[in-house]
Amino acid sequence: MKNFHKKGFTLVELIVVITILAILWTIAFISLQWYSKSARDSKRVSDIWNIKTSLALFNTRTWRYPEPDQITNIVYSWTTVWTQWIIWEDTTRQLRELWKIPLDPLLQEEYTYSLLSTKDEYEIWSIMENE
């Protein structure tokens, strides 16, 4: 009588190992996705901080804030409340401290820049991914 020693894994052992690997891969993917969102949000905060600093320096030099490019007027009760568009080429040229147009890291679009009709207050707008 010959005694055959089969070397290898049973089907049950392979299914258990594949299931464990799938669970570990899912956990790693979810945590990596969270870190990516967090990194993009950090980039957005940094970009907005740089724009804010540039606007403050521009205001110190000229006593006003730059007009948004290709403005859209937001009207309330037949009065323009603020002008809105994006941080674009002309605005970037006026803000000497910005070397290039800051873009959203996910959408690769410009940030929204709004200026009150009194031209003494502004708003920069972006969508964050994490709460």
Summary of the structure (lengths in Angstrom):
residues: 131
radius of gyration: 26.9
end to end distance: 69.8
largest distance: 101.3
contacts: 304
relative contact order: 0.15
helix: 44%
strand: 21%
